[in-house]
């Protein structure tokens, strides 16, 4: 490429990297719980339908926009319609803000991997483990040290460039993640009493599936696929014209969903087998599961494998979020990659420090009513910036840039078949914007 931005060495490498971006902590600590709590199979069926009609649609739109412009999220919008450049800028900001708390959680994962390896988590009392977790995240120094280690890993990978850093890392980390999650899932499902967990997770119970469950499914699809934050536009910008966008747009969401389902089978049956209550969020991964592993035969080994896969999921998502900011600095500010990566990582660390301290020493500092740095950044990105970014993307591609130009890019000027075009055009113009707008409005409503 003339601009020297870098390029994926293969379509396979791109798919793995994009799937790595999509596969994150949401797959592991959110999907299993909300599926089971919202009617199991009823939720899963709804999730799959929304994935096909919404997730794939927006995924294709983002990749197409990136490849056509060969620019970062901000530059892509600016090149096609300067008045819309602020939407791309919002995507860059979103990626940066997410990393300000994602990096902190990534540090937690490293801490727990170390403690699982040393045997420090060999405790089967959830109350004691809960106190241990609360004490750790509320500390002022230790979580920051682990956050720095996490960011150092991201720096080393991103500084290597697209094919030499991000693609190479994903070609190692993603197959290992798939292997590890299958191993833990098989172990979990073969425990005595695991069948109840599988039933809770997948048996359809339409009496538990309400409008709230539908919205939960829609939100989970959208957030799980890294849509609305500039990641897929940025990754798409490193594609060559021969890559089949339509095929990639299907493959990436399906790989992401495979991990979400396997995470459910790796976690929930084991939780039920040992009589624990399934929950979601940090409590499930950092409190409930260590208690499960402490009672499981060879539990320490499976605990190590589990926290390795959680770490891989966190790293592959984090490097894509870093790349959103790095690509903006390289494209728009003409920085070399080393300087751009260093500046991005330094900025994230500066924001991550108060984010971590807000769970302890700075817990009395509120940016929004009742919300410290951590909760504020989470709320702003998840409830406002992500859905707004996705909504505006659909409007831009469907109505401003135009589906005819998008179709031409997807087919590489008619060289590739795109039989799905009429359906996709309708979805991106009418269905996806309305669906995302509903998520947006509901997300802002008081709980």
N, C-alpha and C positions, 0 to 999 in steps of 0.2 A: 504493500500500500504506500502511496506517495507521501502521506502525512506521517508515516512512521508510528502510528498509534498502537500497532500490534494487531494480531488477528488470531482467531482460534485455529489451531493446527488441524482440527477435524470437526465434523458435525457431531460426532460421538462425544468429543471433549466438551463442546458447547452444551449439549443436552445434559451431561453429567454436572457441569458447572451450574447451569440454570436450575436443575433439580436440586443441587446442593443449596442454592440460594433459597429455594422454596421450602426444602426440608429443614425445619428449625424446631425450636423448643415448643412451639404451638402444636406440632404433630404429636409430641411426646407427653406433654402435661395438660393439654386442653382437650384434644379430640376424644381420647378414650372416655373421659368423664362426661362431656356434654352429649356424646352418643348414647351412653347408657342411661343418663338421667332424662333424656328426651325421647324415650320409646325405643331404644335399641335399633332394631332393624328398620323401623319406621323412619328414624332419623337418617340411617345409612342410605336408604333408598332416596330420600329427599336430597341428601348431600350429593349423591352421585348424579342425580338429574341436574342440580344446580351447577355442579362441576362441569358437566357437558355443555350446558347452555350459557353459563355465565363465565366460569373460570377459563375455559378454552378460548372463548370469544375475546376476552380482554387480554389474555396471554398473547394471542396471535397479533392483536392490535399493537401491543407494546413492542414486541420483537420487530414487527414490520416498520414501525416508526423509527426505531433505532437503526435498522439495516439501511433503510432508504437514505437517511441523513448522514450516517457514519459519524454521528456525534453523540455527546453525552445528553442527559435528559434536558438540561437547559438549552444547549445548542440545537437540539433536534426541533424543539418548538420554535425557537428564534429563527432558524433557517427557513421554516415553512410559513410562519406567520409571526412576525416580530411582536405583535401585540399579545401573543400568548406565551411569550418567553417566561413570564412570571410563574406559569404553571410548572414549567420545568425546574425553575429555581425552587419552588415549593417541594418538588421531589428530592432535590439535593439536600434541602434543609431537613426533610423528613428522615432520610437515610442517616444524616448526622445525628439527629436527636434520638433516633432509635438506638444507635450505637452507644449513646451516652449512658443508657441503662442496660443494654444487651451485653456490653463489655463487662459490666459489674456481675451480671448473672453468669457470664462465661467464666469469670474468676471463681465463682462459687463452685462451678462444675469441676474445675481443676483441683480445688481444695478437697472436694468430696472424692475425687478419683485418688488423690494422695492418701486420704484417710481410710478409704476402702482398702487400698493396697497394704497399708500398715496395720490394719485390723482395728483402728480406732473407732470404727462404726459398728463393732460387734455388740450391739445393744438391741434387745428386742422390745424395749418399752418406748412406744411412740411419744409419750409425755417427756421422757428423758431426751429423746432425739429432737423433739420440738424445742426444748430448752437449749440444747446444744446448737441447733440451727439459729435460733433467735439470738443467742449470745454471740455467735460468729458474725452474722450479718450486721449486728449492732455495734461491733467493734470498730475502732477508728483506723487502725493500721493494717491488720491482717487482710481484710477484704481488698484493700487497695493494692497490696503486694501481689495478690493473685490476679487482680484486674490487669496490672502491668504485665504480668507473665502472658496473660491471654492476648493483650494488645501487641506484645512482642512477637508472638506467633503470627498474628495477622500481618504485622509489618513485614516480616521475612517473606511471607507468601506473596503479598501484593506488590512488593518492591521488585519481585521477579518478573513482572509483566503478565501479559495475558496467557500466551502459550507456555512460557517458561516458569510461571509462578502459579497463577490461579488454575489454569487447566491441568497442569501437572499434579497439583495438590488434590484437586477433585478426582482425578483418575485413580488416586490411591485411596483417599478418604471415603468416597462414596461407595465403591464396592465393599470396603471393609464395614461401613455402616450397614449396608444391606445384609452382609454375612452375619454380623453381630446381632442384629435385631431378629434375624431368623433363629439364631441359636438360642437367644433368651426367650423368644416366643415358644419354641418347641419345649424348652424346659418348663416354662410357666404352664403350658397346656397339659403337661403330663403329671402335674402335681395332684395328689388326692384332693378332691373337692373343687378342682379348677372348672368343672363343667358349669357350675353356678355362675361363675364369672363370665364365661363365654355366652351363656344364656342371657345374662343381664346386658351384655354388650350388643348382641346381634338379634336376639329373638324379638320380632316386631310386637310392640305394644302401643297400638294407636290411641289408647286412652290417655297415655302420657304425652302424646305428640300434639302440641298446641301451636298457636300462632307464634309464640315465643320460640318454640323449637325450630320452626321454619326460618325465622330470622337468625337464630343461632347457627343454623346450617349455612345460610347465605353468608353470614359474617365470617364463619370459619373457613369456607372455601376461599373467600377473597383475601383474607389476611394470611392464610397458609401459603398461598402461591406467590407471595412477595409482590403483589400488584399494587400500583399506585404510589410506589416509592422510588421509581426511576431505575430499579435494578434491571428489569428486563429490557428497557430501552437501551441502557448502557451495555448490557451483554449482547444485545442484538446488533449494536453498532460495530461489533468486532467480527460480524459474519461476512462471508463472501456471498456473491450473488447466486451461487449454485446450491446453497443450502435450502432444503425444503422447509419453509417456515410453517406451512400447514401441518406437516408431519411432526415437527418439533413441538408445535403448539398443542398437540394431543399427547405426545410422549411425556413431556415434563409434568403436566398435571396428574397423569396416571402413575408416574413414579412417586410423586409426592403423596398421592392417595394410598399407594401400596405401603409406604412407610407409616402413614397414619393408622391404617388397619392393623399392620403388624405391631405397631406400638400398643394398640389396644389389646392384642393377643399376648404381648409380652408382659403387660402390666396388670390388667384387670383380673385375669384368672388367678394369678399369684396372690393378689390382694385378697380375693375371696377365699382362696385355699387356706389362708392363715387367719381368717376371721376378722380382717380389718375393714373399715369403712372406706369405700372409694371416694376420693376427693379430686380436686383439680388444682392446677397451679404449682407453686413452689412446694407446698405441703406434701403433694403426692410424690414428687421426685426426691425431695431432700429429707422428708420425715417418714412417710409411710413405707416407701420402698426400702430404705436401709433396714427398717424393722423386719420387713419381709425377708430380705436377703440374710439377715442374722439367724433366721429360723430354718432357712432352706438348706438341704444337703448341698455341699459345695457352694454355699451361698456367697462366700467371699469372692470366689472365681467369677461367678455370674454377676456379682455386683461390680467387679472391675470391668468386665466386658460391657455391662450396661452403661456405666459412666463414661467409658471410652466412646461408645456410640453417641451418647448425649453431647460429649465434647466435639466429636466430628460434626454433628448436626449444627452445633453452635458456631464452629469455625467456618464451615462452608457458607452459612448465612452471613456471618460477620464480614467475611472478605468481600462478598458482593455489595454489602452496604458501604464498606470503605471505598470500593471501586467507583461507586456513584459519585463520591466527592472527589476522588483522585482524578477521574476522567474529566470532571468539570475544570479542575485546576490545569490539567494538561491541555485540554482543548481551548478553553476560554482565556486562561492566563499564560499560556505558552510555557508552563513550568516543565522541567524534566521530571520523569517519573519518581526518581529518588527523592527530590525535594518535595514534590506533591504528596507523596506517601508519608514522608516524615511530618509535614505540616498537618495533614489529615489526622494522623495518629496522635500527634501532640494536642490538637484541638479536642479530639474525643476524650483524651485523658483528662484534660482540664475540666471538661464538663462532667466526666464520670466521677471525679473526686467528690463534689457536693452531692451527686446522685447517691453515692454509696454512704456518705456521712448522714444523709437525710433519713436513713434507717436506724440511726443511733444518735450520735452527739448533736446532730443538727435536726432532729426530729420535730423540734418546735418551730422551725422555719417553714412557712407555707407560701408557695407561689400562687396557688389557687385555694379557695376555701377548703380547709381540711386536707390539702394535698401538699406533700413535700416535693422535692425535686424529682425523685423517682416516680411517684404517682402522677405528677403533673406531666412529665415527658411521655409517660405511658398513655395517659388520657388524651393528650394533644395529638399524638401520632395515631393511635388506634381508633379514636372516635371522631377525629376531625380531619387531619391531614391525609391519611390513607384513603378513606372513602371519598373525600373531596377530590383527591388526585385521580382516582379511578373514574369518577363521574365526569370530570373535565376531559380526561383522556378519551372517553367514549364519545363525548360531544365533539371534540376536536377531530378525531379520526372519521367519525360518521358524518359530520356536517360542515366542518371548516376545511380540512384537507380534502376529504371526500373519499367515499368507498371505491370509486372508480380508480383513483390513483393508488389506493391501498391494494386493490386487487391486482393492479399492474405490477406492483412491487412483489407481492406474494407469488405471482406466476413468473417473475423475472421476465416481464415483457411478453408473456404468452408461451414461454418455453416449458413451464411446469403446469401440470393439470391442477385445477382448483374447482372441482365440481361442487364443493360446499359453499361457494361464493354467494349465491342468492340468500341462503339461510344466514350466513355470517353477516352479510350486509344488513339484513333485517334486525338481527340480534344486536349488533353494535350501535345501530341508529335508534332503536326503539326499546327493546327489552332490557338490555344491560344498563342503560342510564336510569331507567325507572327503578330497577331492582336495587342498584347502588344508592340511589336517592333515598329509598326506604330504609336501608341500613344506616345511612347517614343521619336521618331524622330520628330514628328509634335510638341510635347510639347517644344522641344528645338529650334524650328524655330522662327525667329523674327516675332512678330505679326504685 
